[in-house]
Structures are given as C-alpha cells and as structure tokens.
C-alpha cells in the first residue's frame, strides 16, 4: 500500500465515522423533539381542563351571589 492510498483510506474512515456520528445525533434530536411535542400536547390539554374548571367555579360563585340577594 502506498502512502497516498493509506491517506485516502484514513480520510474515508474519518468521513464515515463523522457521518455515523451525525446520523446518531439526528436520531437523538428527533426523539427529543417527539418527546417535547408530546409534553406540549399534554400541557395544552391540562391548560384547557384547568380553564374549564376555573370558569365553572366562577359561574358557581356568581350564581351563589345571586341566590344570596
């Protein structure tokens, strides 16, 4: 093997290693993005439920005040 071939093989190996690392990092980022989306959906659902509960409580208080008068 000549020196040029050795350098070419080493460059190819480094490139392949970097490509594999980049693919692994992309997969990891995709998983974290999916988890964030799931958490956002849960937060939105919780906020909607909390909003409904608060408005129901407010409605009850208003009706209680009217009953007392």
PDB file of N, CA, C, O and CB in Angstrom:
ATOM      1  N   UNK A   1       0.841  -1.163   0.000  1.00  0.00           N
ATOM      2  CA  UNK A   1       0.000   0.000   0.000  1.00  0.00           C
ATOM      3  C   UNK A   1       0.900   1.244   0.000  1.00  0.00           C
ATOM      4  O   UNK A   1       1.832   1.367   0.795  1.00  0.00           O
ATOM      5  CB  UNK A   1      -0.965  -0.012   1.220  1.00  0.00           C
ATOM      6  N   UNK A   2       0.596   2.118  -0.883  1.00  0.00           N
ATOM      7  CA  UNK A   2       1.416   3.329  -0.947  1.00  0.00           C
ATOM      8  C   UNK A   2       0.907   4.345   0.066  1.00  0.00           C
ATOM      9  O   UNK A   2      -0.159   4.176   0.658  1.00  0.00           O
ATOM     10  CB  UNK A   2       1.405   3.932  -2.376  1.00  0.00           C
ATOM     11  N   UNK A   3       1.668   5.374   0.247  1.00  0.00           N
ATOM     12  CA  UNK A   3       1.322   6.418   1.210  1.00  0.00           C
ATOM     13  C   UNK A   3       0.030   7.134   0.801  1.00  0.00           C
ATOM     14  O   UNK A   3      -0.789   7.462   1.660  1.00  0.00           O
ATOM     15  CB  UNK A   3       2.475   7.432   1.337  1.00  0.00           C
ATOM     16  N   UNK A   4      -0.160   7.378  -0.490  1.00  0.00           N
ATOM     17  CA  UNK A   4      -1.366   8.052  -0.966  1.00  0.00           C
ATOM     18  C   UNK A   4      -2.606   7.214  -0.676  1.00  0.00           C
ATOM     19  O   UNK A   4      -3.644   7.742  -0.276  1.00  0.00           O
ATOM     20  CB  UNK A   4      -1.263   8.340  -2.472  1.00  0.00           C
ATOM     21  N   UNK A   5      -2.491   5.899  -0.880  1.00  0.00           N
ATOM     22  CA  UNK A   5      -3.626   5.019  -0.613  1.00  0.00           C
ATOM     23  C   UNK A   5      -3.964   4.999   0.880  1.00  0.00           C
ATOM     24  O   UNK A   5      -5.132   4.999   1.268  1.00  0.00           O
ATOM     25  CB  UNK A   5      -3.325   3.594  -1.107  1.00  0.00           C
ATOM     26  N   UNK A   6      -2.913   4.983   1.707  1.00  0.00           N
ATOM     27  CA  UNK A   6      -3.111   4.976   3.150  1.00  0.00           C
ATOM     28  C   UNK A   6      -3.836   6.254   3.596  1.00  0.00           C
ATOM     29  O   UNK A   6      -4.773   6.193   4.392  1.00  0.00           O
ATOM     30  CB  UNK A   6      -1.755   4.839   3.878  1.00  0.00           C
ATOM     31  N   UNK A   7      -3.409   7.380   3.095  1.00  0.00           N
ATOM     32  CA  UNK A   7      -4.044   8.651   3.436  1.00  0.00           C
ATOM     33  C   UNK A   7      -5.491   8.649   2.957  1.00  0.00           C
ATOM     34  O   UNK A   7      -6.377   9.112   3.674  1.00  0.00           O
ATOM     35  CB  UNK A   7      -3.267   9.840   2.816  1.00  0.00           C
ATOM     36  N   UNK A   8      -5.741   8.137   1.763  1.00  0.00           N
ATOM     37  CA  UNK A   8      -7.103   8.100   1.226  1.00  0.00           C
ATOM     38  C   UNK A   8      -8.000   7.225   2.096  1.00  0.00           C
ATOM     39  O   UNK A   8      -9.147   7.587   2.358  1.00  0.00           O
ATOM     40  CB  UNK A   8      -7.099   7.580  -0.225  1.00  0.00           C
ATOM     41  N   UNK A   9      -7.496   6.091   2.541  1.00  0.00           N
ATOM     42  CA  UNK A   9      -8.274   5.193   3.398  1.00  0.00           C
ATOM     43  C   UNK A   9      -8.546   5.857   4.749  1.00  0.00           C
ATOM     44  O   UNK A   9      -9.654   5.751   5.274  1.00  0.00           O
ATOM     45  CB  UNK A   9      -7.529   3.846   3.598  1.00  0.00           C
ATOM     46  N   UNK A  10      -7.562   6.532   5.308  1.00  0.00           N
ATOM     47  CA  UNK A  10      -7.747   7.204   6.594  1.00  0.00           C
ATOM     48  C   UNK A  10      -8.779   8.336   6.479  1.00  0.00           C
ATOM     49  O   UNK A  10      -9.618   8.509   7.362  1.00  0.00           O
ATOM     50  CB  UNK A  10      -6.402   7.760   7.105  1.00  0.00           C
ATOM     51  N   UNK A  11      -8.709   9.092   5.397  1.00  0.00           N
ATOM     52  CA  UNK A  11      -9.678  10.172   5.189  1.00  0.00           C
ATOM     53  C   UNK A  11     -11.080   9.590   5.042  1.00  0.00           C
ATOM     54  O   UNK A  11     -12.038  10.126   5.600  1.00  0.00           O
ATOM     55  CB  UNK A  11      -9.309  11.015   3.940  1.00  0.00           C
ATOM     56  N   UNK A  12     -11.202   8.509   4.302  1.00  0.00           N
ATOM     57  CA  UNK A  12     -12.505   7.868   4.121  1.00  0.00           C
ATOM     58  C   UNK A  12     -13.043   7.343   5.455  1.00  0.00           C
ATOM     59  O   UNK A  12     -14.239   7.453   5.727  1.00  0.00           O
ATOM     60  CB  UNK A  12     -12.402   6.718   3.098  1.00  0.00           C
ATOM     61  N   UNK A  13     -12.170   6.777   6.282  1.00  0.00           N
ATOM     62  CA  UNK A  13     -12.588   6.249   7.584  1.00  0.00           C
ATOM     63  C   UNK A  13     -13.070   7.378   8.498  1.00  0.00           C
ATOM     64  O   UNK A  13     -14.077   7.238   9.192  1.00  0.00           O
ATOM     65  CB  UNK A  13     -11.427   5.483   8.254  1.00  0.00           C
ATOM     66  N   UNK A  14     -12.346   8.489   8.488  1.00  0.00           N
ATOM     67  CA  UNK A  14     -12.748   9.632   9.310  1.00  0.00           C
ATOM     68  C   UNK A  14     -14.090  10.170   8.830  1.00  0.00           C
ATOM     69  O   UNK A  14     -14.960  10.477   9.645  1.00  0.00           O
ATOM     70  CB  UNK A  14     -11.673  10.746   9.270  1.00  0.00           C
ATOM     71  N   UNK A  15     -14.266  10.287   7.531  1.00  0.00           N
ATOM     72  CA  UNK A  15     -15.528  10.770   6.976  1.00  0.00           C
ATOM     73  C   UNK A  15     -16.685   9.853   7.356  1.00  0.00           C
ATOM     74  O   UNK A  15     -17.761  10.324   7.722  1.00  0.00           O
ATOM     75  CB  UNK A  15     -15.431  10.886   5.455  1.00  0.00           C
ATOM     76  N   UNK A  16     -16.461   8.545   7.268  1.00  0.00           N
ATOM     77  CA  UNK A  16     -17.502   7.581   7.617  1.00  0.00           C
ATOM     78  C   UNK A  16     -17.863   7.686   9.101  1.00  0.00           C
ATOM     79  O   UNK A  16     -19.037   7.624   9.465  1.00  0.00           O
ATOM     80  CB  UNK A  16     -17.042   6.150   7.278  1.00  0.00           C
ATOM     81  N   UNK A  17     -16.859   7.842   9.943  1.00  0.00           N
ATOM     82  CA  UNK A  17     -17.110   7.954  11.382  1.00  0.00           C
ATOM     83  C   UNK A  17     -17.911   9.216  11.686  1.00  0.00           C
ATOM     84  O   UNK A  17     -18.830   9.193  12.505  1.00  0.00           O
ATOM     85  CB  UNK A  17     -15.781   7.962  12.168  1.00  0.00           C
ATOM     86  N   UNK A  18     -17.559  10.318  11.023  1.00  0.00           N
ATOM     87  CA  UNK A  18     -18.287  11.567  11.249  1.00  0.00           C
ATOM     88  C   UNK A  18     -19.725  11.456  10.754  1.00  0.00           C
ATOM     89  O   UNK A  18     -20.641  11.987  11.383  1.00  0.00           O
ATOM     90  CB  UNK A  18     -17.577  12.737  10.551  1.00  0.00           C
ATOM     91  N   UNK A  19     -19.926  10.782   9.652  1.00  0.00           N
ATOM     92  CA  UNK A  19     -21.269  10.609   9.112  1.00  0.00           C
ATOM     93  C   UNK A  19     -22.129   9.783  10.057  1.00  0.00           C
ATOM     94  O   UNK A  19     -23.288  10.121  10.299  1.00  0.00           O
ATOM     95  CB  UNK A  19     -21.213   9.949   7.735  1.00  0.00           C
ATOM     96  N   UNK A  20     -21.576   8.713  10.587  1.00  0.00           N
ATOM     97  CA  UNK A  20     -22.322   7.877  11.532  1.00  0.00           C
ATOM     98  C   UNK A  20     -22.668   8.660  12.800  1.00  0.00           C
ATOM     99  O   UNK A  20     -23.769   8.528  13.334  1.00  0.00           O
ATOM    100  CB  UNK A  20     -21.510   6.618  11.892  1.00  0.00           C
ATOM    101  N   UNK A  21     -21.738   9.462  13.270  1.00  0.00           N
ATOM    102  CA  UNK A  21     -21.992  10.263  14.468  1.00  0.00           C
ATOM    103  C   UNK A  21     -23.109  11.282  14.204  1.00  0.00           C
ATOM    104  O   UNK A  21     -23.952  11.526  15.067  1.00  0.00           O
ATOM    105  CB  UNK A  21     -20.699  10.986  14.922  1.00  0.00           C
ATOM    106  N   UNK A  22     -23.104  11.865  13.019  1.00  0.00           N
ATOM    107  CA  UNK A  22     -24.135  12.846  12.677  1.00  0.00           C
ATOM    108  C   UNK A  22     -25.508  12.183  12.584  1.00  0.00           C
ATOM    109  O   UNK A  22     -26.500  12.750  13.041  1.00  0.00           O
ATOM    110  CB  UNK A  22     -23.793  13.545  11.350  1.00  0.00           C
ATOM    111  N   UNK A  23     -25.570  11.008  12.007  1.00  0.00           N
ATOM    112  CA  UNK A  23     -26.839  10.288  11.893  1.00  0.00           C
ATOM    113  C   UNK A  23     -27.361   9.930  13.284  1.00  0.00           C
ATOM    114  O   UNK A  23     -28.553  10.070  13.558  1.00  0.00           O
ATOM    115  CB  UNK A  23     -26.669   9.009  11.032  1.00  0.00           C
ATOM    116  N   UNK A  24     -26.473   9.472  14.156  1.00  0.00           N
ATOM    117  CA  UNK A  24     -26.882   9.124  15.519  1.00  0.00           C
ATOM    118  C   UNK A  24     -27.397  10.355  16.260  1.00  0.00           C
ATOM    119  O   UNK A  24     -28.377  10.269  17.000  1.00  0.00           O
ATOM    120  CB  UNK A  24     -25.708   8.494  16.292  1.00  0.00           C
ATOM    121  N   UNK A  25     -26.746  11.492  16.065  1.00  0.00           N
ATOM    122  CA  UNK A  25     -27.172  12.718  16.726  1.00  0.00           C
ATOM    123  C   UNK A  25     -28.533  13.168  16.201  1.00  0.00           C
ATOM    124  O   UNK A  25     -29.369  13.638  16.973  1.00  0.00           O
ATOM    125  CB  UNK A  25     -26.128  13.826  16.525  1.00  0.00           C
ATOM    126  N   UNK A  26     -28.759  13.030  14.908  1.00  0.00           N
ATOM    127  CA  UNK A  26     -30.064  13.392  14.321  1.00  0.00           C
ATOM    128  C   UNK A  26     -31.173  12.532  14.900  1.00  0.00           C
ATOM    129  O   UNK A  26     -32.253  13.037  15.207  1.00  0.00           O
ATOM    130  CB  UNK A  26     -30.035  13.244  12.786  1.00  0.00           C
ATOM    131  N   UNK A  27     -30.920  11.241  15.053  1.00  0.00           N
ATOM    132  CA  UNK A  27     -31.927  10.355  15.630  1.00  0.00           C
ATOM    133  C   UNK A  27     -32.231  10.762  17.063  1.00  0.00           C
ATOM    134  O   UNK A  27     -33.386  10.745  17.488  1.00  0.00           O
ATOM    135  CB  UNK A  27     -31.459   8.892  15.580  1.00  0.00           C
ATOM    136  N   UNK A  28     -31.194  11.128  17.806  1.00  0.00           N
ATOM    137  CA  UNK A  28     -31.375  11.540  19.185  1.00  0.00           C
ATOM    138  C   UNK A  28     -32.200  12.823  19.247  1.00  0.00           C
ATOM    139  O   UNK A  28     -33.069  12.959  20.108  1.00  0.00           O
ATOM    140  CB  UNK A  28     -30.015  11.736  19.871  1.00  0.00           C
ATOM    141  N   UNK A  29     -31.936  13.752  18.353  1.00  0.00           N
ATOM    142  CA  UNK A  29     -32.683  15.010  18.311  1.00  0.00           C
ATOM    143  C   UNK A  29     -34.139  14.756  17.932  1.00  0.00           C
ATOM    144  O   UNK A  29     -35.039  15.395  18.477  1.00  0.00           O
ATOM    145  CB  UNK A  29     -32.037  15.993  17.314  1.00  0.00           C
ATOM    146  N   UNK A  30     -34.379  13.832  17.007  1.00  0.00           N
ATOM    147  CA  UNK A  30     -35.743  13.504  16.611  1.00  0.00           C
ATOM    148  C   UNK A  30     -36.531  12.964  17.798  1.00  0.00           C
ATOM    149  O   UNK A  30     -37.691  13.327  17.994  1.00  0.00           O
ATOM    150  CB  UNK A  30     -35.741  12.485  15.465  1.00  0.00           C
ATOM    151  N   UNK A  31     -35.902  12.096  18.590  1.00  0.00           N
ATOM    152  CA  UNK A  31     -36.580  11.545  19.758  1.00  0.00           C
ATOM    153  C   UNK A  31     -36.918  12.643  20.755  1.00  0.00           C
ATOM    154  O   UNK A  31     -38.017  12.667  21.310  1.00  0.00           O
ATOM    155  CB  UNK A  31     -35.716  10.474  20.424  1.00  0.00           C
ATOM    156  N   UNK A  32     -35.973  13.553  20.982  1.00  0.00           N
ATOM    157  CA  UNK A  32     -36.236  14.630  21.943  1.00  0.00           C
ATOM    158  C   UNK A  32     -37.313  15.568  21.414  1.00  0.00           C
ATOM    159  O   UNK A  32     -38.112  16.080  22.197  1.00  0.00           O
ATOM    160  CB  UNK A  32     -34.945  15.418  22.244  1.00  0.00           C
ATOM    161  N   UNK A  33     -37.355  15.806  20.101  1.00  0.00           N
ATOM    162  CA  UNK A  33     -38.407  16.645  19.511  1.00  0.00           C
ATOM    163  C   UNK A  33     -39.767  15.996  19.690  1.00  0.00           C
ATOM    164  O   UNK A  33     -40.744  16.677  20.003  1.00  0.00           O
ATOM    165  CB  UNK A  33     -38.134  16.895  18.017  1.00  0.00           C
ATOM    166  N   UNK A  34     -39.840  14.688  19.494  1.00  0.00           N
ATOM    167  CA  UNK A  34     -41.112  13.979  19.662  1.00  0.00           C
ATOM    168  C   UNK A  34     -41.574  14.054  21.108  1.00  0.00           C
ATOM    169  O   UNK A  34     -42.761  14.239  21.380  1.00  0.00           O
ATOM    170  CB  UNK A  34     -40.978  12.508  19.222  1.00  0.00           C
ATOM    171  N   UNK A  35     -40.631  13.911  22.034  1.00  0.00           N
ATOM    172  CA  UNK A  35     -40.990  13.972  23.449  1.00  0.00           C
ATOM    173  C   UNK A  35     -41.492  15.373  23.811  1.00  0.00           C
ATOM    174  O   UNK A  35     -42.443  15.519  24.579  1.00  0.00           O
ATOM    175  CB  UNK A  35     -39.780  13.587  24.334  1.00  0.00           C
ATOM    176  N   UNK A  36     -40.843  16.402  23.249  1.00  0.00           N
ATOM    177  CA  UNK A  36     -41.277  17.772  23.518  1.00  0.00           C
ATOM    178  C   UNK A  36     -42.681  18.008  22.978  1.00  0.00           C
ATOM    179  O   UNK A  36     -43.495  18.665  23.626  1.00  0.00           O
ATOM    180  CB  UNK A  36     -40.296  18.779  22.902  1.00  0.00           C
ATOM    181  N   UNK A  37     -42.967  17.477  21.799  1.00  0.00           N
ATOM    182  CA  UNK A  37     -44.292  17.644  21.219  1.00  0.00           C
ATOM    183  C   UNK A  37     -45.342  16.961  22.084  1.00  0.00           C
ATOM    184  O   UNK A  37     -46.428  17.502  22.292  1.00  0.00           O
ATOM    185  CB  UNK A  37     -44.330  17.086  19.792  1.00  0.00           C
ATOM    186  N   UNK A  38     -45.016  15.765  22.589  1.00  0.00           N
ATOM    187  CA  UNK A  38     -45.953  15.061  23.452  1.00  0.00           C
ATOM    188  C   UNK A  38     -46.205  15.857  24.722  1.00  0.00           C
ATOM    189  O   UNK A  38     -47.342  15.961  25.183  1.00  0.00           O
ATOM    190  CB  UNK A  38     -45.426  13.664  23.794  1.00  0.00           C
ATOM    191  N   UNK A  39     -45.136  16.420  25.288  1.00  0.00           N
ATOM    192  CA  UNK A  39     -45.284  17.197  26.512  1.00  0.00           C
ATOM    193  C   UNK A  39     -46.104  18.452  26.243  1.00  0.00           C
ATOM    194  O   UNK A  39     -46.924  18.844  27.073  1.00  0.00           O
ATOM    195  CB  UNK A  39     -43.908  17.568  27.089  1.00  0.00           C
ATOM    196  N   UNK A  40     -45.895  19.085  25.096  1.00  0.00           N
ATOM    197  CA  UNK A  40     -46.669  20.280  24.740  1.00  0.00           C
ATOM    198  C   UNK A  40     -48.146  19.944  24.618  1.00  0.00           C
ATOM    199  O   UNK A  40     -48.995  20.706  25.082  1.00  0.00           O
ATOM    200  CB  UNK A  40     -46.155  20.889  23.423  1.00  0.00           C
ATOM    201  N   UNK A  41     -48.463  18.814  23.999  1.00  0.00           N
ATOM    202  CA  UNK A  41     -49.858  18.405  23.861  1.00  0.00           C
ATOM    203  C   UNK A  41     -50.479  18.179  25.227  1.00  0.00           C
ATOM    204  O   UNK A  41     -51.613  18.591  25.470  1.00  0.00           O
ATOM    205  CB  UNK A  41     -49.970  17.135  23.008  1.00  0.00           C
ATOM    206  N   UNK A  42     -49.737  17.520  26.131  1.00  0.00           N
ATOM    207  CA  UNK A  42     -50.260  17.269  27.478  1.00  0.00           C
ATOM    208  C   UNK A  42     -50.481  18.586  28.209  1.00  0.00           C
ATOM    209  O   UNK A  42     -51.489  18.755  28.895  1.00  0.00           O
ATOM    210  CB  UNK A  42     -49.298  16.365  28.280  1.00  0.00           C
ATOM    211  N   UNK A  43     -49.537  19.526  28.065  1.00  0.00           N
ATOM    212  CA  UNK A  43     -49.677  20.817  28.722  1.00  0.00           C
ATOM    213  C   UNK A  43     -50.901  21.561  28.208  1.00  0.00           C
ATOM    214  O   UNK A  43     -51.636  22.166  28.989  1.00  0.00           O
ATOM    215  CB  UNK A  43     -48.423  21.660  28.512  1.00  0.00           C
ATOM    216  N   UNK A  44     -51.121  21.519  26.905  1.00  0.00           N
ATOM    217  CA  UNK A  44     -52.273  22.203  26.327  1.00  0.00           C
ATOM    218  C   UNK A  44     -53.570  21.591  26.838  1.00  0.00           C
ATOM    219  O   UNK A  44     -54.518  22.313  27.148  1.00  0.00           O
ATOM    220  CB  UNK A  44     -52.222  22.143  24.795  1.00  0.00           C
ATOM    221  N   UNK A  45     -53.618  20.258  26.928  1.00  0.00           N
ATOM    222  CA  UNK A  45     -54.814  19.592  27.442  1.00  0.00           C
ATOM    223  C   UNK A  45     -55.061  19.978  28.893  1.00  0.00           C
ATOM    224  O   UNK A  45     -56.193  20.257  29.289  1.00  0.00           O
ATOM    225  CB  UNK A  45     -54.681  18.069  27.315  1.00  0.00           C
ATOM    226  N   UNK A  46     -53.975  19.992  29.690  1.00  0.00           N
ATOM    227  CA  UNK A  46     -54.104  20.358  31.094  1.00  0.00           C
ATOM    228  C   UNK A  46     -54.595  21.794  31.241  1.00  0.00           C
ATOM    229  O   UNK A  46     -55.431  22.084  32.098  1.00  0.00           O
ATOM    230  CB  UNK A  46     -52.770  20.180  31.815  1.00  0.00           C
ATOM    231  N   UNK A  47     -54.075  22.692  30.406  1.00  0.00           N
ATOM    232  CA  UNK A  47     -54.499  24.092  30.484  1.00  0.00           C
ATOM    233  C   UNK A  47     -55.968  24.225  30.122  1.00  0.00           C
ATOM    234  O   UNK A  47     -56.696  24.997  30.745  1.00  0.00           O
ATOM    235  CB  UNK A  47     -53.645  24.971  29.559  1.00  0.00           C
ATOM    236  N   UNK A  48     -56.408  23.471  29.113  1.00  0.00           N
ATOM    237  CA  UNK A  48     -57.811  23.525  28.726  1.00  0.00           C
ATOM    238  C   UNK A  48     -58.688  23.040  29.869  1.00  0.00           C
ATOM    239  O   UNK A  48     -59.714  23.650  30.168  1.00  0.00           O
ATOM    240  CB  UNK A  48     -58.061  22.687  27.463  1.00  0.00           C
ATOM    241  N   UNK A  49     -58.291  21.945  30.511  1.00  0.00           N
ATOM    242  CA  UNK A  49     -59.063  21.412  31.629  1.00  0.00           C
ATOM    243  C   UNK A  49     -59.094  22.409  32.777  1.00  0.00           C
ATOM    244  O   UNK A  49     -60.145  22.634  33.377  1.00  0.00           O
ATOM    245  CB  UNK A  49     -58.479  20.073  32.102  1.00  0.00           C
ATOM    246  N   UNK A  50     -57.946  23.008  33.087  1.00  0.00           N
ATOM    247  CA  UNK A  50     -57.880  23.983  34.169  1.00  0.00           C
ATOM    248  C   UNK A  50     -58.754  25.190  33.851  1.00  0.00           C
ATOM    249  O   UNK A  50     -59.435  25.717  34.731  1.00  0.00           O
ATOM    250  CB  UNK A  50     -56.429  24.422  34.412  1.00  0.00           C
ATOM    251  N   UNK A  51     -58.734  25.621  32.612  1.00  0.00           N
ATOM    252  CA  UNK A  51     -59.551  26.762  32.207  1.00  0.00           C
ATOM    253  C   UNK A  51     -61.023  26.480  32.383  1.00  0.00           C
ATOM    254  O   UNK A  51     -61.770  27.345  32.840  1.00  0.00           O
ATOM    255  CB  UNK A  51     -59.269  27.132  30.769  1.00  0.00           C
ATOM    256  N   UNK A  52     -61.453  25.287  32.028  1.00  0.00           N
ATOM    257  CA  UNK A  52     -62.861  24.916  32.181  1.00  0.00           C
ATOM    258  C   UNK A  52     -63.232  24.859  33.658  1.00  0.00           C
ATOM    259  O   UNK A  52     -64.299  25.332  34.051  1.00  0.00           O
ATOM    260  CB  UNK A  52     -63.147  23.557  31.503  1.00  0.00           C
ATOM    261  N   UNK A  53     -62.365  24.289  34.466  1.00  0.00           N
ATOM    262  CA  UNK A  53     -62.660  24.183  35.893  1.00  0.00           C
ATOM    263  C   UNK A  53     -62.782  25.560  36.517  1.00  0.00           C
ATOM    264  O   UNK A  53     -63.673  25.799  37.332  1.00  0.00           O
ATOM    265  CB  UNK A  53     -61.578  23.373  36.610  1.00  0.00           C
ATOM    266  N   UNK A  54     -61.888  26.469  36.139  1.00  0.00           N
ATOM    267  CA  UNK A  54     -61.923  27.810  36.703  1.00  0.00           C
ATOM    268  C   UNK A  54     -63.195  28.535  36.292  1.00  0.00           C
ATOM    269  O   UNK A  54     -63.816  29.220  37.105  1.00  0.00           O
ATOM    270  CB  UNK A  54     -60.695  28.607  36.266  1.00  0.00           C
ATOM    271  N   UNK A  55     -63.582  28.384  35.035  1.00  0.00           N
ATOM    272  CA  UNK A  55     -64.783  29.079  34.582  1.00  0.00           C
ATOM    273  C   UNK A  55     -66.017  28.489  35.255  1.00  0.00           C
ATOM    274  O   UNK A  55     -66.955  29.225  35.560  1.00  0.00           O
ATOM    275  CB  UNK A  55     -64.914  28.997  33.049  1.00  0.00           C
ATOM    276  N   UNK A  56     -66.038  27.193  35.490  1.00  0.00           N
ATOM    277  CA  UNK A  56     -67.168  26.576  36.173  1.00  0.00           C
ATOM    278  C   UNK A  56     -67.251  27.079  37.611  1.00  0.00           C
ATOM    279  O   UNK A  56     -68.336  27.367  38.116  1.00  0.00           O
ATOM    280  CB  UNK A  56     -67.048  25.039  36.145  1.00  0.00           C
ATOM    281  N   UNK A  57     -66.100  27.182  38.260  1.00  0.00           N
ATOM    282  CA  UNK A  57     -66.085  27.677  39.632  1.00  0.00           C
ATOM    283  C   UNK A  57     -66.572  29.114  39.667  1.00  0.00           C
ATOM    284  O   UNK A  57     -67.341  29.494  40.550  1.00  0.00           O
ATOM    285  CB  UNK A  57     -64.674  27.571  40.239  1.00  0.00           C
ATOM    286  N   UNK A  58     -66.127  29.907  38.711  1.00  0.00           N
ATOM    287  CA  UNK A  58     -66.555  31.297  38.641  1.00  0.00           C
ATOM    288  C   UNK A  58     -68.050  31.398  38.432  1.00  0.00           C
ATOM    289  O   UNK A  58     -68.704  32.252  39.032  1.00  0.00           O
ATOM    290  CB  UNK A  58     -65.825  32.022  37.529  1.00  0.00           C
ATOM    291  N   UNK A  59     -68.604  30.535  37.586  1.00  0.00           N
ATOM    292  CA  UNK A  59     -70.043  30.537  37.341  1.00  0.00           C
ATOM    293  C   UNK A  59     -70.806  30.182  38.609  1.00  0.00           C
ATOM    294  O   UNK A  59     -71.858  30.761  38.881  1.00  0.00           O
ATOM    295  CB  UNK A  59     -70.399  29.558  36.217  1.00  0.00           C
ATOM    296  N   UNK A  60     -70.300  29.256  39.370  1.00  0.00           N
ATOM    297  CA  UNK A  60     -70.974  28.857  40.607  1.00  0.00           C
ATOM    298  C   UNK A  60     -70.973  30.004  41.599  1.00  0.00           C
ATOM    299  O   UNK A  60     -71.971  30.238  42.281  1.00  0.00           O
ATOM    300  CB  UNK A  60     -70.300  27.619  41.224  1.00  0.00           C
ATOM    301  N   UNK A  61     -69.857  30.724  41.688  1.00  0.00           N
ATOM    302  CA  UNK A  61     -69.768  31.835  42.624  1.00  0.00           C
ATOM    303  C   UNK A  61     -70.761  32.920  42.242  1.00  0.00           C
ATOM    304  O   UNK A  61     -71.406  33.502  43.114  1.00  0.00           O
ATOM    305  CB  UNK A  61     -68.343  32.402  42.663  1.00  0.00           C
ATOM    306  N   UNK A  62     -70.891  33.198  40.962  1.00  0.00           N
ATOM    307  CA  UNK A  62     -71.831  34.219  40.515  1.00  0.00           C
ATOM    308  C   UNK A  62     -73.257  33.814  40.853  1.00  0.00           C
ATOM    309  O   UNK A  62     -74.051  34.639  41.304  1.00  0.00           O
ATOM    310  CB  UNK A  62     -71.689  34.462  39.009  1.00  0.00           C
ATOM    311  N   UNK A  63     -73.580  32.553  40.637  1.00  0.00           N
ATOM    312  CA  UNK A  63     -74.944  32.108  40.930  1.00  0.00           C
ATOM    313  C   UNK A  63     -75.199  32.114  42.433  1.00  0.00           C
ATOM    314  O   UNK A  63     -76.316  32.400  42.864  1.00  0.00           O
ATOM    315  CB  UNK A  63     -75.191  30.700  40.354  1.00  0.00           C
ATOM    316  N   UNK A  64     -74.187  31.805  43.235  1.00  0.00           N
ATOM    317  CA  UNK A  64     -74.326  31.854  44.685  1.00  0.00           C
ATOM    318  C   UNK A  64     -74.609  33.290  45.142  1.00  0.00           C
ATOM    319  O   UNK A  64     -75.436  33.503  46.028  1.00  0.00           O
ATOM    320  CB  UNK A  64     -73.052  31.308  45.370  1.00  0.00           C
ATOM    321  N   UNK A  65     -73.942  34.255  44.557  1.00  0.00           N
ATOM    322  CA  UNK A  65     -74.155  35.650  44.937  1.00  0.00           C
ATOM    323  C   UNK A  65     -75.574  36.082  44.582  1.00  0.00           C
ATOM    324  O   UNK A  65     -76.216  36.825  45.325  1.00  0.00           O
ATOM    325  CB  UNK A  65     -73.124  36.567  44.243  1.00  0.00           C
ATOM    326  N   UNK A  66     -76.041  35.615  43.460  1.00  0.00           N
ATOM    327  CA  UNK A  66     -77.391  35.996  43.035  1.00  0.00           C
ATOM    328  C   UNK A  66     -78.433  35.359  43.966  1.00  0.00           C
ATOM    329  O   UNK A  66     -79.456  35.974  44.270  1.00  0.00           O
ATOM    330  CB  UNK A  66     -77.642  35.566  41.558  1.00  0.00           C
ATOM    331  N   UNK A  67     -78.171  34.141  44.408  1.00  0.00           N
ATOM    332  CA  UNK A  67     -79.104  33.447  45.299  1.00  0.00           C
ATOM    333  C   UNK A  67     -79.162  34.152  46.654  1.00  0.00           C
ATOM    334  O   UNK A  67     -80.228  34.218  47.265  1.00  0.00           O
ATOM    335  CB  UNK A  67     -78.689  31.965  45.479  1.00  0.00           C
ATOM    336  N   UNK A  68     -78.048  34.672  47.127  1.00  0.00           N
ATOM    337  CA  UNK A  68     -77.999  35.322  48.428  1.00  0.00           C
ATOM    338  C   UNK A  68     -78.778  36.638  48.419  1.00  0.00           C
ATOM    339  O   UNK A  68     -79.363  37.016  49.434  1.00  0.00           O
ATOM    340  CB  UNK A  68     -76.548  35.571  48.839  1.00  0.00           C
ATOM    341  N   UNK A  69     -78.793  37.326  47.302  1.00  0.00           N
ATOM    342  CA  UNK A  69     -79.511  38.610  47.227  1.00  0.00           C
ATOM    343  C   UNK A  69     -80.960  38.355  47.238  1.00  0.00           C
ATOM    344  O   UNK A  69     -81.752  39.296  47.182  1.00  0.00           O
ATOM    345  CB  UNK A  69     -79.133  39.409  45.988  1.00  0.00           C
TER     346      UNK A  69
END
